Amino acid sequence: MSYIAILGRQPALGTAELERTYGGKAVTPISLQSVIIDCEDFEIQRFGGVLKAGKIITELQPSNWRQVSQRIVQLYSDKWSSFEGKITLGISVYDFVVSNREVQQAGIILKQKLKKHNVSLRLIPNSDPTLSTATSHHNKLGLSPNKVELIIVRTREGKIYIAESTGSQNITAYAERDQERPKRDAFVGMLPPKLAQIMINLACGQLKPEEGRKLVVLDPFCGTGVIPQEAVLMGHAAYGTDLSEKMVEYSHANIEWLEKVYHKEFDYKFSHGDAMTNKWQQPINAVVAETYLGQPFSAPPSPAKLEEVVKNCDHIITEFLRNLGTQIKPGTPVCIAVPAWRNKEGRFTHLPITSIIARFGYKPHEFTNISQNDLLYYREDQVVARELLVLTRV
Ligand SMILES: C[S@@+](CC[C@H](N)C(=O)[O-])C[C@H]1O[C@@H](n2cnc3c(N)ncnc32)[C@H](O)[C@@H]1O
């Protein structure tokens, strides 16, 4: 089966998590914002970097939008001519220069054709050629046979794929997990749940748990517990430790809240410990952590201040990796977010450890379609970016 995935704001992150899950050969970038995935089944809610996904129905090599529009009308007026009940349709066009009116027009022609067969179609208005994830999600498009979103993507080579959505990101659930947790801490900084999912996939994507067991995901800088929270929701067991007793309590309280919200009992444990010296309990199948990021900055710091913060973070993270390396088995995957600081020109200062990681017994993962350097997560107004390191203990 082939699926198209529409990727989020930083497409490299989505490409990376898909590659780690399905293998580099199964993932093919086709445009700036989308990839094709060859897989049996695609469960969008596991992937923080994917906005929408759809099963590919057909492909064509058109010279203009009119041909695409005619094909859609022909395909779906045939398919739905004897449909029982009302159909809701949304159309989203990616990487094709076309106006929202032209997109809408295709839907209107289809609606008129179906009307002749007494089939009623509700067309979702396009204020843009692409429906927002929120619109797709709130209209439950792709989640039942009568709620359809056509995802139309133009590839770099000018080919067109028409796919039927199988769902979009559940932004309501993400917002709830992010904002309604009882314990939050602005200073510790909160990792968005989507990014936690991406990181868990980057580490665990290729791992298969032993029969009847769960993978144990260790987060040695667990803070308020976003990574443990997403790990248990993805079916893993979470093991979090943190230097701060308060953070250990917060992680506990948040995951207990999550159990209530999801009416489930999760598998987790938390304890207090310094990541530079702690002895963790075994087994550990994967390590996923947003490490210490230094203090937050609202503007780029002075060179002296930057030097001090870089040194401090580098020390903690280097000692952590050294300590961890003595306790995890060869082959254990590690995905950590470490700080990188952006200056006014948008250039980054990286932690010295990132260029000498091999000396500590870790091998960076080689991706097929992206480079490790693309794995930087930040917003335009942020000074401290998160650089994702995807490593394997050698
Ligand atoms: C950027 S925050 C992680 C936030 C976390 N991802 C969350 O969901 O809230 C870094 C965490 O590292 C902890 N920390 C700092 N130094 C540490 C050390 N040496 N060992 C363990 N934890 C440490 C801090 O207490 C803080 O909770």
The ligand as a Tripos MOL2 file, in Angstrom:
@<TRIPOS>MOLECULE
LIG
   27    29     1     0     0
SMALL
NO_CHARGES

@<TRIPOS>ATOM
      1 C1         14.7470   20.9820   29.4100 C.3       1 LIG1
      2 S1         14.2130   20.2650   30.8710 S.3       1 LIG1
      3 C2         13.3520   18.8430   30.3240 C.3       1 LIG1
      4 C3         11.8850   19.1170   30.2670 C.3       1 LIG1
      5 C4         11.0840   17.8950   30.0060 C.3       1 LIG1
      6 N1         11.2810   17.3560   28.6720 N.3       1 LIG1
      7 C5          9.6170   18.1190   30.2740 C.2       1 LIG1
      8 O1          8.8040   17.4520   29.6490 O.co2     1 LIG1
      9 O2          9.2460   18.8970   31.1300 O.co2     1 LIG1
     10 C6         15.6750   19.6330   31.5540 C.3       1 LIG1
     11 C7         15.5020   18.9040   32.8830 C.3       1 LIG1
     12 O3         16.7800   18.4340   33.2520 O.3       1 LIG1
     13 C8         16.8860   18.4660   34.6590 C.3       1 LIG1
     14 N2         18.3200   18.4350   34.9440 N.ar      1 LIG1
     15 C9         19.2400   19.4100   34.8830 C.ar      1 LIG1
     16 N3         20.4460   18.9230   35.1690 N.ar      1 LIG1
     17 C10        20.3050   17.6090   35.3900 C.ar      1 LIG1
     18 C11        21.1790   16.5520   35.7240 C.ar      1 LIG1
     19 N4         22.4850   16.7640   35.9110 N.pl3     1 LIG1
     20 N5         20.6660   15.3230   35.8760 N.ar      1 LIG1
     21 C12        19.3620   15.0820   35.7100 C.ar      1 LIG1
     22 N6         18.4730   16.0380   35.4220 N.ar      1 LIG1
     23 C13        18.9460   17.2860   35.2570 C.ar      1 LIG1
     24 C14        16.1360   19.6950   35.0750 C.3       1 LIG1
     25 O4         15.6570   19.5530   36.4090 O.3       1 LIG1
     26 C15        14.9900   19.7100   34.0470 C.3       1 LIG1
     27 O5         13.8550   19.0910   34.5700 O.3       1 LIG1
@<TRIPOS>BOND
     1     1     2 1
     2     2     3 1
     3     2    10 1
     4     3     4 1
     5     4     5 1
     6     5     6 1
     7     5     7 1
     8     7     8 2
     9     7     9 1
    10    10    11 1
    11    11    12 1
    12    11    26 1
    13    12    13 1
    14    13    14 1
    15    13    24 1
    16    14    15 ar
    17    14    23 ar
    18    15    16 ar
    19    16    17 ar
    20    17    18 ar
    21    17    23 ar
    22    18    19 1
    23    18    20 ar
    24    20    21 ar
    25    21    22 ar
    26    22    23 ar
    27    24    25 1
    28    24    26 1
    29    26    27 1
@<TRIPOS>SUBSTRUCTURE
     1 LIG1         1 GROUP 0 **** ****
